[in-house]
Amino acid sequence: MSTQHNEAFEEPVVSDPVSAPDAEGVPRRTTRRFPLFTRDTARPEGGGRAAPRDAPAPARQWPMLAVLAMVALGLLITAFDLFRVGIILIGAALLTGAVLRWLLPGVGMLAVRSRFTDIATYGVLGGTIVLLALMAQPDPWLQIPFLKDTLHFTVSN
């Protein structure tokens, strides 16, 4: 019984390769089981350098640095008590990141996930931040009438 029990749980050997080949073209794994530890991950599409390899490090990551510089400027403006303008600039920085991710083939570290996911994430977050900054109190620059009616309907005195 114990011999039969051990044979039933032996891992089958698969002769055809199912994993991606390494640098020499030889598959690293020949079983269908996933490894316990992930040793490498694929770069996101567009995650390559934004400038040639011989360019200095900041130049290779210029899209990410441009977005971060806009965010830093927005935070600085917000610190000087121009909160609405600063927050709009932060949202515009995320929208700029979405546009760069859409237009450029290589954006360096600005590429986090797939192109679609990055564009959707940067776009939705940037648009939401800009919209909320425009609607911020006191004296909102943008008033949406049905939101005020909805608030009065849900919060009654």
ZIQUI-V163463 format. One record per helix or strand of 3 or more residues. SS is the DSSP state (A for helix, B for strand). FROM is the first residue (numbers start at 1). TO is the last residue. If there is no record, write none. Layout:
SS/FROM/TO
SS/FROM/TO
This chain:
A/2/8
A/57/60
A/62/79
A/83/103
A/108/110
A/115/135
A/145/154
